[in-house]
Amino acid sequence: MTNGLQTISPGEHRLAGDIIAAGFADDPVNCWTFRNPAALRPVYTEMARALYLRVGFGHRCADKAASLWLPPGVHKHFGLRSTLTMARHILGKGGVRAARNALLIDQAMERKHPTSDHYYLFAIAARPEHQGKGYGGALMAKALERIDAQQQPAYLENSKPENTSFYRRFGFDIVEELRVADDAPPLLLMWRPAQS
């Protein structure tokens, strides 16, 4: 499945945000965090614009599926303006509890994030009507070509346990299960060693 596979340009942040929001609309951790799927599109669009397509990279399969990555040595930092933009959408669409949950999950992910050099997969998703058709696998394989050429490890947070077998197929293993609150769904932290 390589038809339409290409690098996402920085100007395509709205497309990236739209695809990822659609793909994550039923995601347990996202539902717990944002409490309203209407927050997903503006938040993911701002993340893509401010960080992942500015200092990271992504791929897409036409307008059906997309992924966003950060390379080694690049840390998650959105800046004040983008943070306030995302907070406005989270609070406005999900309320105080969504803002609290977003802060909890962000702090927990930051504490657990590996400190050694690695590629970080922020998101990989297909629109619901295109899931199960091989787009995610094509996106993952494309990024892993680059990662393996540089003999670097990779890391991700799996927010949907049903996707564990997909990630394992590409060499990721669970290193920890994280729950940020008693009522929060699990977040599976997964690591892929560098391939020689």
N, C-alpha and C positions, 0 to 999 in steps of 0.2 A: 504494500500500500504506500506508494510514493507519489501518486498522482496529486499535483497541486501542493506538494510539500515545499515550503520555502521559509526563509528567515523573516521574522516580523520586523518591520522597520519601526523606529521610534514614533513616527506619525500615526501608526496603527494602534495606538493605545486603546482607543474606543472599541475597536474590533476585538482586541485581546480581552479587554474587560468584559465585553458582552458574551463572548464564548465561555470564559471561565465562570462567569456568574450563572449562565444557563447550565453548565455542567455540574456546578456545585449547589444548585438550588435545593436538592434533597439531601445534601451532605449533613450527617448528624452533628458534627462539630460546628459547622457554619450555621445550622438552624439554632443550635443552643447559643451560639455567640451573638448573632445578629438579630434573632427573634423575628425578623421580617425579611423575606427574600427581596423586597424592593431595595434594601440597602446594598445588596451584593454588587449590582452593576456599577453604581457610582464609586464604591470603595475599591473594587478591583480595577476599574479604569484609572483611578488616581494612583494606585500602586504601580500599575504598568507604566503610566506616564512619568511619575516622579522617580522611580527607582529601576524597575526591572528592565525596561527598554532604554533607559538612559545609561546605566552602567553595567547592566547584565545583557541577556539576550533571550530570544525566544524563537520558536518555530510555529508554523501553522499549516494545516491541511486545508487549503482554500478558506472558507469561512465556517468550517465544520468542527475543527478541533485546534487547540493551541497549547503551548507550554511556555513557562517563564522560568529562567534560571539566573543565578548569580555565580560568577566565577570565583576562584580562590582569592582571598584577600579583600573581597568586597563585602562590607557589612551592611546590614539592614538599617538604613537611616533615611527617613522621608523628608526631614526638614519641617520647620514649624508650620509653614503655609499648608503643606499637604496633610500634615497630621491634623490640623484644625479642620480642613475640608472633610477628611474622613470622619472625624469625630462628629461633625455637624450632621452628616448623613446617618451615622450609627445612632446617635442620640435622637435625631428627628424622626427616624423611621422605626427604631426599636425601643426607644425609651431609655431610662436610667439603667435598667437591668442589663440591656444590651451593651451600654457603655461600660458598665462594671465587668461584664463577661469578656468583652473585647480586651480590656486592660488585663484581666486575669490570664487569659490565654496568651496574650502577647508577652507578658512578663515571664510566664512559665516556659514558653518556647525560647525566649532569649537566654534564660538561665541554663537550659539544657542543650543549647546549640553548641556543636563541637568547636573547639578553639583551633584545632589544627587545620591546615589548608585542605580545602575540598570544594567541589561544585555543589551548589545547593539548588534543589528542585523546589521552587515555591509552589507551582501548580502545573498540572497536566489534566486537560479536560476536553471532552467532546460534548457537543450539544446533545440533549437526550435522544433525539431522533437519529443520531449518528453513532451512538454508543454501541460497542460490540462489533464494530465493522473493521477494526484494525488500525484506526487512526491513532489511538494512543500508543500502540506498539511502534508505529512508524515514527512518531514524534520522539519517543524514548530512544529508539535505535539511532536516530539522527544525532541527538545530543551526545549519546554515549560514544559515537565515533570520535568526536572532539575530545571528550574526557579521557578515553582510553589512549588516544594518540599522545596525550600529555601525561599518561600514567598517574592520574589523580583519582582519589576516592570521591564518592558522592553521598549526599545525605538528603533525606526528606522527612516530612511529618505526614504520615498516612492518617487522614481523618475519616476514612471509611473502611472498616475492617474487611468488607467484601473485596476490596482491591488488593489485599495482601498478596494473593497468589500472582497477580499481575506484576507487582514489584519484585517478588521473589524470582519470577521467570527471568528478570534482568539482573539478578545477582544481589539484590538488597535483602538484608535480614533485619528482623526486629531486634533492637538493642534495649528498648525500654517501652513500657506502656505508661503513659502519663495521663492522669486525671487531675484537672485543675480545681475541681470542686466536687462535692458529693453528688450533685445532680448532673455533672458534665459527662458526656460520652468519652470513651477513651481516644487518645491520640497516640498512635504507634510511631515511635521514632525508629527510623530505618537507615542503615548504613550499607554502602557498597564499597568494599576495599578496592584499592587501585589494582588495575589489571595490567599484568606485564605482557 
